[in-house]
Amino acid sequence: MGLNSLLALIVFALDIWAIASIFNAKIETAQKVLWIALVLFLPIIGFLIWYFAGPKPAR
């Protein structure tokens, strides 16, 4: 497994985590659809935007 495959696997895992977090977020359905579309169409940038700008879970 090359470095490119490893990086692709890491990006894929992070995107799956972001999508799961979006499903569990306390936001409206329309916002969830937009966030998921962003993560799916722009995997790296979408994940980063979600991580830094997305709604944070209540502690």
CORNORDA-V622078 format. One record per residue. N is the residue number from 1. RES is the residue in three letters. SS is DSSP state (A for helix, B for strand, O for the rest). PHI is phi in whole degrees, -180 to 180 (none if undefined). Layout:
BEGIN
n: {N N}
res: {RES RES}
ss: {SS SS}
phi: {PHI PHI}
END
This chain:
BEGIN
n: {1 2 3 4 5 6 7 8 9 10 11 12 13 14 15 16 17 18 19 20 21 22 23 24 25 26 27 28 29 30 31 32 33 34 35 36 37 38 39 40 41 42 43 44 45 46 47 48 49 50 51 52 53 54 55 56 57 58 59}
res: {MET GLY LEU ASN SER LEU LEU ALA LEU ILE VAL PHE ALA LEU ASP ILE TRP ALA ILE ALA SER ILE PHE ASN ALA LYS ILE GLU THR ALA GLN LYS VAL LEU TRP ILE ALA LEU VAL LEU PHE LEU PRO ILE ILE GLY PHE LEU ILE TRP TYR PHE ALA GLY PRO LYS PRO ALA ARG}
ss: {O O A A A A A A A A A A A A A A A A A A A A A A O O O O A A A A A A A A A A A A A O A A A A A A A A A A A O O O O O O}
phi: {none -83 -64 -63 -65 -66 -64 -63 -66 -66 -61 -60 -64 -66 -67 -63 -62 -63 -65 -63 -65 -65 -60 -86 -71 -89 -129 -68 -60 -62 -67 -62 -61 -65 -63 -65 -61 -61 -67 -72 -84 -130 -55 -77 -66 -60 -63 -63 -63 -60 -63 -91 -114 -72 -62 -95 -68 -73 -100}
END
